[in-house]
């Protein structure tokens, strides 16, 4: 089965993955510093929220592509 997707969807997936990578890097930094840097923990939380929002949008678009695609012959 072939599904055609918009380039904007692929860009959204790439952006989501970059935000997740950034979140994990911030988590590693924040945990290494402990509670000494509240600004870093705040930035990590904002990054997590943004990542979750992007993931939700990507999931919705992915479901749209999969639900609107023709079903394969058995």
Secondary structure, DSSP 8 states (H G I E B T S, - for coil): ------HHHHHHHHHHHHHHHHHHHHHHHHHHHGGG-HHHHHHHHHHHHHHHHHHHHHHHHHHHHHHHS-----
